[in-house]
Amino acid sequence: MLRRLKFDAELDLAPTLAMLLADAVDAAGEPSPDLVVPVPLSAARIRERGFNQAWELARRAHHRAQADVLLRVKDTPQQSELPREKRAANVRNAFAVEPSHAARVRSADIAVVDDILTSGATTAEIARVLKHAGAKRVRLWVVARTPAPDGA
């Protein structure tokens, strides 16, 4: 379903996937975050796909979702095209907090939404950026996780 949403633009799948994500978050019993942000895509990737799948999930999963808090400031190759050991370097310094939202990020509990977690490099970099900007807590809400490689 995620592949069809992301690569075939089957946006009609987003409500179901977001509901599954929201149900899993509710089942965890965690307090509601102050802010919910999607992993941002580059302008080129938005033009290519026509949408950001993480935003389509985030906006349906939680009423505090906001698309413009994080910026993609560096266009990078898709993580899925790279070997696992090169992914962290690929996304290093690729994200920033939008300056007009800096005050909202400081001391905030933030949930970052992504469609799928593979190596964790993208979300680790986003968490680093948000923590550096003063976020009190950063959590990851993800619809799916790829299997860990052997020995990991």
C-alpha positions as CSV (number, residue, x, y, z in Angstrom):
1,M,0.0,0.0,0.0
2,L,2.8,2.4,0.8
3,R,4.5,1.8,-2.5
4,R,1.2,2.5,-4.3
5,L,0.7,5.7,-2.3
6,K,4.2,6.9,-2.8
7,F,5.1,5.9,-6.3
8,D,1.7,5.5,-8.0
9,A,0.1,8.5,-6.4
10,E,-2.8,6.5,-5.1
11,L,-3.8,9.2,-2.6
12,D,-7.0,7.4,-1.8
13,L,-4.9,5.1,0.4
14,A,-3.7,7.9,2.6
15,P,-6.8,8.1,4.9
16,T,-6.6,4.3,5.7
17,L,-2.8,4.4,6.3
18,A,-3.2,7.6,8.5
19,M,-5.9,5.9,10.5
20,L,-3.7,2.9,11.1
21,L,-0.9,5.2,12.2
22,A,-3.2,7.3,14.5
23,D,-4.6,4.1,16.0
24,A,-1.1,2.8,16.8
25,V,-0.2,6.1,18.4
26,D,-3.3,6.1,20.5
27,A,-2.7,2.5,21.6
28,A,0.7,3.5,22.8
29,G,-0.9,5.9,25.3
30,E,1.6,8.7,24.9
31,P,0.6,12.3,25.5
32,S,-0.4,14.2,22.5
33,P,2.5,16.1,20.9
34,D,2.6,19.9,20.6
35,L,3.4,19.7,16.9
36,V,3.3,17.0,14.2
37,V,5.6,17.5,11.2
38,P,6.1,15.5,8.1
39,V,9.5,14.6,6.7
40,P,9.9,17.3,4.0
41,L,10.7,16.5,0.4
42,S,12.8,18.6,-1.9
43,A,11.1,20.9,-4.4
44,A,12.3,18.6,-7.2
45,R,10.8,15.5,-5.6
46,I,7.5,17.4,-5.0
47,R,7.4,18.4,-8.7
48,E,8.1,14.8,-9.6
49,R,5.5,13.2,-7.4
50,G,3.0,16.0,-7.1
51,F,2.7,15.5,-3.3
52,N,4.5,14.7,-0.1
53,Q,3.4,11.3,1.2
54,A,4.5,12.1,4.7
55,W,2.3,15.2,4.7
56,E,-0.6,13.3,3.3
57,L,-0.3,10.9,6.3
58,A,0.5,13.5,9.0
59,R,-2.4,15.9,8.1
60,R,-4.9,13.0,8.3
61,A,-3.4,11.4,11.5
62,H,-3.3,14.4,13.8
63,H,-5.0,17.8,14.1
64,R,-1.6,19.5,15.1
65,A,0.1,18.6,11.8
66,Q,1.9,21.4,10.1
67,A,3.7,21.1,6.8
68,D,6.0,24.1,6.8
69,V,7.9,23.8,10.1
70,L,10.8,21.7,8.6
71,L,12.5,22.6,5.3
72,R,14.5,20.4,3.0
73,V,17.4,22.7,2.3
74,K,19.5,20.3,0.3
75,D,18.3,18.1,-2.6
76,T,19.7,14.6,-2.1
77,P,19.5,11.3,-4.0
78,Q,16.6,9.1,-2.7
79,Q,17.7,7.1,0.3
80,S,16.3,3.9,-1.2
81,E,18.8,4.3,-4.0
82,L,21.8,4.2,-1.7
83,P,23.5,1.5,0.3
84,R,22.7,1.6,4.0
85,E,26.2,2.8,5.0
86,K,25.9,6.0,2.8
87,R,22.5,7.1,3.9
88,A,23.5,9.2,7.0
89,A,26.0,11.2,5.0
90,N,23.5,11.7,2.2
91,V,21.0,13.5,4.5
92,R,23.6,15.4,6.7
93,N,22.6,19.1,6.8
94,A,19.7,18.5,4.4
95,F,17.0,19.8,6.8
96,A,16.4,23.0,8.8
97,V,13.7,24.6,10.9
98,E,11.8,27.3,9.0
99,P,12.9,30.5,10.8
100,S,9.4,31.8,11.4
101,H,8.6,28.6,13.3
102,A,11.8,28.6,15.5
103,A,9.8,29.8,18.6
104,R,7.2,27.0,18.1
105,V,10.0,24.4,18.0
106,R,11.7,25.5,21.2
107,S,10.7,23.4,24.2
108,A,8.1,21.5,22.0
109,D,7.2,17.9,22.0
110,I,7.3,17.1,18.3
111,A,6.2,14.0,16.4
112,V,7.9,13.5,13.0
113,V,5.8,11.5,10.5
114,D,7.3,9.4,7.7
115,D,5.9,6.6,5.6
116,I,8.6,4.0,6.1
117,L,11.7,3.6,8.2
118,T,14.6,1.8,6.7
119,S,17.9,2.8,8.1
120,G,16.7,5.6,10.3
121,A,19.2,8.1,8.8
122,T,16.7,10.6,7.7
123,T,14.8,10.7,10.9
124,A,17.9,10.7,13.0
125,E,19.1,13.8,11.1
126,I,15.7,15.5,11.5
127,A,15.8,14.7,15.2
128,R,19.2,16.2,15.5
129,V,18.1,19.4,13.7
130,L,15.0,19.7,15.9
131,K,16.9,19.1,19.1
132,H,19.5,21.6,18.1
133,A,16.7,24.1,17.6
134,G,15.5,23.5,21.2
135,A,12.8,20.8,20.9
136,K,12.2,19.2,24.2
137,R,11.3,15.8,22.7
138,V,11.3,14.3,19.2
139,R,9.4,11.1,18.4
140,L,8.9,9.3,15.2
141,W,5.6,8.2,13.9
142,V,6.0,5.8,11.0
143,V,3.5,3.6,9.2
144,A,6.0,0.8,8.4
145,R,9.5,-0.4,9.1
146,T,11.6,-2.5,6.7
147,P,13.1,-5.6,8.2
148,A,16.5,-4.9,9.9
149,P,19.5,-6.3,7.9
150,D,21.0,-9.5,9.2
151,G,23.1,-8.9,12.3
152,A,21.6,-5.5,13.0
